[in-house]
Amino acid sequence: MGCDGIWEQWDNDEMVKWVYEKLGDKPEQADLGQITTDLLHSQISPDIQKTEGKGCDNMSTILIVLKK
């Protein structure tokens, strides 16, 4: 889950794919705090002019792993 700022550069499919890759085979053992930190860092604009302001919005997110 996240605010609109994290959806500026990736669509839903890209975001889900990225998160699943980070969770790996054992999501219950994944460091969710590190994954969300990495996610936010990946969305920050490295160059405001090149990204035309995308990645400059305020961003917050929470990663929830549901157990079966």
MOPE-V880822 format. One record per residue. N is the residue number from 1. OMEGA is omega in whole degrees, -180 to 180 (* if undefined). D_FIRST is the distance of its C-alpha to the first C-alpha in Angstrom with 1 decimal. Layout:
{{N;OMEGA;D_FIRST} {N;OMEGA;D_FIRST}}
This chain:
{{1;179;0.0} {2;177;3.8} {3;-174;7.2} {4;-177;9.8} {5;-179;11.4} {6;-179;9.5} {7;-178;10.2} {8;-173;13.9} {9;-179;15.3} {10;174;13.6} {11;-177;13.1} {12;-178;10.8} {13;179;13.6} {14;-179;14.0} {15;-180;10.5} {16;179;10.7} {17;-179;14.3} {18;-178;13.7} {19;179;11.4} {20;177;13.9} {21;-180;16.7} {22;-180;15.6} {23;179;15.1} {24;-176;18.6} {25;-177;20.8} {26;-176;20.0} {27;180;16.3} {28;179;17.5} {29;-177;19.4} {30;177;16.9} {31;-175;16.3} {32;178;12.6} {33;179;13.4} {34;179;15.3} {35;180;12.8} {36;176;10.2} {37;179;13.5} {38;179;14.7} {39;-179;11.7} {40;178;12.1} {41;-179;15.8} {42;-177;15.8} {43;180;14.5} {44;-179;17.1} {45;176;20.1} {46;-178;23.1} {47;-174;25.4} {48;-179;24.6} {49;-180;27.5} {50;-178;26.7} {51;179;23.1} {52;177;24.3} {53;178;21.9} {54;-177;18.7} {55;179;16.9} {56;180;18.4} {57;175;16.0} {58;-175;14.3} {59;171;11.0} {60;-178;8.6} {61;174;5.6} {62;-180;5.4} {63;-177;6.3} {64;175;7.8} {65;-180;11.0} {66;178;12.8} {67;179;16.5} {68;*;18.9}}
